[in-house]
């Protein structure tokens, strides 16, 4: 509550304008979905709030395309006011709800898609875990490949179980991730799973027709988010890492008949091991111009092009504005940057 009041007062009394001036640095913002979500744990921002945020950015920053961002990075021409708007995963509401808002405001944007989910329509692993553990009628959950079983009681206990499974999904190889997802789904009947997916249809990924429309009709840049929302950590084989990075790039280029120049690593917290050195070198080798993390570092002239920083968007306006002016690393000691 105290933090919320402080953020509100910073905005109300105009102090964020001063902070914005003092803390100039190019920023790439990432969202996931835009929808009328009711859960506080949702990855999807309310469309009305999203539009307010875009109008705020237009007023106080310079919103540029990811291609222009890459050009300024290469030529050292940043002013520190730049903003790039991006989305991860490839949800259908990126097309149906986000894109019309962005087009009406003439804002360029990028969507990083996981190509196997675009092709199959399967929900992302963390979405499967969330909707089955939190919202199904199950009273008992069993995941044989993890030798795990638990009685599901109240919502608080379900949330603990859900968080535990989400942690496992983020630190195992792709084969085990797929096995866990299949066994999670097997806990409920086909009819119940279909109903859960319908209730939580905001988690639905786009198909290729949607992605092509997003690219051609909304001038959206499509980047890679690997093939399977694949975390490039030490639990994966080098063969799988290369296939995920190279294969996703190839299919995007085949479907859209244009180059796929940008990558966003799923999860992307390299300080926690989400991106191996092999993944970094492979991303460069297969031809990505820039690859983005989810770490809110300051952009510097010597930043690794395969470890570019990004800022997570916030879902409330005061929080969005204050986090934008305070991060990245406003209060930390830092070397002088040519972008300040």
Helices and strands as residue ranges (DSSP letters): H 2-12, H 15-22, E 27-31, E 33-34, E 44-45, H 47-60, E 62-63, H 66-75, E 82-89, H 93-93, I 94-98, H 99-104, E 109-113, H 115-120, H 125-135, E 140-143, G 144-146, E 148-151, H 155-169, H 174-186, H 190-199, G 201-203, H 208-217, E 221-224, H 238-256, E 262-264, G 270-272, H 277-285, E 290-292, E 311-312, H 317-326
